[in-house]
Amino acid sequence: MSNGAIQELPLVTEPRARRMLGAEVWILLGLSLGKSGLYALVNIIAMLTDTTPLGQHTTALNTSQSARPYLDLTYQIMSIGFALMPVALALYLLSQSGKNALHRIGFDGSRPLRDFGWGMALAAAIGIPGLAFYAIGRAAGITISVQAAALDSYWWTVPILILAALKNGILEEVIAVGYLHDRLTRLGWGTWTIIAASSILRGSYHLYQGIGPFFGNVVMGVVFAWFYQSKRGKRRVMPLVIAHTVIDIVAFVGYSLLPASWLAALGVS
């Protein structure tokens, strides 16, 4: 890529190569977000067929894994590290063409100010309506109660929550947007078909939070996937990673620090 121009991705036309590329996509998704989507689908079916109303169910994120503080910290670090292995695999696969995978999807530091500016703008555009959408979903009984941070209070709690937010941003945006756009484009999928696939995938692995978050994340997926391939996004995934990380930091750290009365007033407890 030179002078900021977006190069067209070459189509894969040879039948065997297309089958191999399609299998690659399914395998990678099966190891990462696709697996999470299937588990979330089963979870929402289980909740909808339960006698307890959907809105009365609860789920917790970022939970403690041991009563021993430093063992818990070890588990947290390991969990974050291994969760990023599919990202390493995706970048490895993207590099097989001989091009730098980080540059290929814009997951680099070549445009820090521009990426940060767009990232913060996207975070505000998605995060603020997202909180309102969650509150409306809770009132309508289609969103379950989500505890965004259920870690015990230690000196490392906030840093781990920040790392967890960064992990989510990298994992979801690199795979659901950058990698998927590259592979599906090479298979000949159209722009809006790719956007639909990416956004539905994003919604699917949030189904465990209820029907409301599914649609909310589909909307987020449409915005992010459209921005990525637009003239403003320039096929750079970094602004999306920044936006996603900021949204999750506000949710995770805010939940752990705000008083229970404030969380109740915001409809997030």
Order of alpha helices (4+ residues) and beta strands (2+ residues): alpha-alpha-beta-alpha-alpha-alpha-alpha-beta-alpha-alpha-alpha-alpha-alpha-alpha
